[in-house]
Amino acid sequence: MKQPTGPAGPAHASFEGTWTLTTVTYTTLAENDVPSAFDQAPPKDFTNSTWQLNKDETGSYTLANGTTQNIYWSVNGGDALGALFHFKKINKGQNPDDVSTGYQMVISQNTGTAMTLKFLVYMGNKNGYVVYSFVKKS
C-alpha cells in the first residue's frame, strides 16, 4: 500500500487483538447511500463482526453470518484527514504484496479498548462517512 505521510497515528500495538464492531453509523449520508462496504456486504452487515488484528499485520474479519475474510493491515500517519488504518483483503495463499487495492479509514479514536474508524464515501455532490465503532474483546 502507498504509505502517506502526515502526523503520527496511534501506536500499532493499540490495534492488536480481537475487536467487535458494535455499531455502524453515517455522517451526512443515509444508510441506502452506501450499498456495499469493502466490496463485501452492506455496512449494516458488519455490525457484530469480529476483527482479529495480529501483531504481524495479518488478521481477519468474520461477519455475524459466518463469512470470514483474511486481511493484511497497517496504520500510518495519513494525510490531511488524519492518521489512517489501511487493510487489504487477502485470499488464502496470496502474498499481500501481490494485492494492489485496499481500503483506508480515518482513525477517529483508538483508546486501546475502544476504536472508531471512518470510511470516506464520495456520493456525487456530497461526501460523508460510514463510521465504524469497535470495542476490544481481548
N, C-alpha and C positions, 0 to 999 in steps of 0.2 A: 504494500500500500504506500501511496505517496505520504511522506511524513511532513505535514505542515509545520511551520514554526510559529511560535507565539508564547504566551505566558505558560509557565509550568502548570500541569494539571495535578489532580490529587495523586498521591503515591500509588504506584502499581499494586502494592500489597493490599490497599484498601478495597480493591475489586475482587481479589481472590476469594473463592469459597462458593457456597451454594446460595443462590438468591431465588426468591419467589417474586414474580411480577404481580403485584397486588391490584393495581388499577391502571386503566388506560383512559386518559382524558384528552381534550382537544383545546387548543388555544387559537382563536379566530377561524376555526374550521368546524364543520359539522361532521358527525360520525360517517355519514354517507359520502362525504367528500373524499374519503380515503378507503377505496375498496380492498386494498391489499397492503399488508406490511411485510417488508423484506421479501417480496415476491413469493410469499408463502400462504398467508391466510388473512382474513380481515383483522385489523388491530385488536378488536374485542376478543378474538380467539386466543390472544396471548395472555389474557387475564388468567391468573393462577398457573402460568407456566413456570417451570423450574429452569434456572440458568446455572450451569456449572462452569465456573471460570477458574482454570487451573493456573498454577504459578508459571508453567512453561508456555502460557498463552494459548494453549489448546482449551477446548471446552465443548459445551453443547447446550442446546435448549430443548426442553421437552414440553410440548403443548399439553393442555389438560386432556385432549383426546388421545394422547399417547404418541403422537408424531414427534420424532426426535431428529434434530439436525446438528451435526458436528460443525464447530466453528473454530476459527483462529482469531484471536482478539488482541488489541493493543490500546494503549492510552497515550496521547501526546498533547503537546501544548496547544495545538489547534490554530485558530485564526481569529479574525475579528469577532466571531461569535463566542469564542472561549475555548477551553480545553475540550478535546474530543475523545469519545470512545468509538473505536473502529472495530468492525468484525467482518470476516469473510465466511461464507458458507463453504464447507469443505466436505467433499464426498469421501467415502471410505477408500483409503489407499492414495488419495490425492495429496500432492505437495502444496502447501499454502502459496508458495512462490509461483505456482502454475495458474493461480486464480487471480485474474486482473480486476475483477469487480468486487465491491463490498459495500458496506453501509457505514455511515458515521452519524453519531448523535452527539449533541452538545451535552456536556456534563453540567447539569444544573446544580446538583449536590451529590456528595458522597461522604457520609459521616463514618463509614466503616460498617454501620449496621442498617443504614437506610440510604437509598440511592435514587436519584431522579435523572433520567436521560430524556432529551428532547430531540425528536426527529423532524427536521425542517422539510415541509412539503410546499411545493410551488403549485398553485392552482390558478392558472391564467392570470387574472388581475389581482389575486390576493394570495398571500403567503400565510402559513401558520405552522403550528407544531402539533405532532402527536406526542403526548407526554406519557412516559412510562415510569411508574413508581414501583420500586423494589424494596423488599425487606430481606435482610440476611438470615438464612437458616442456620448456617454453620461456616 
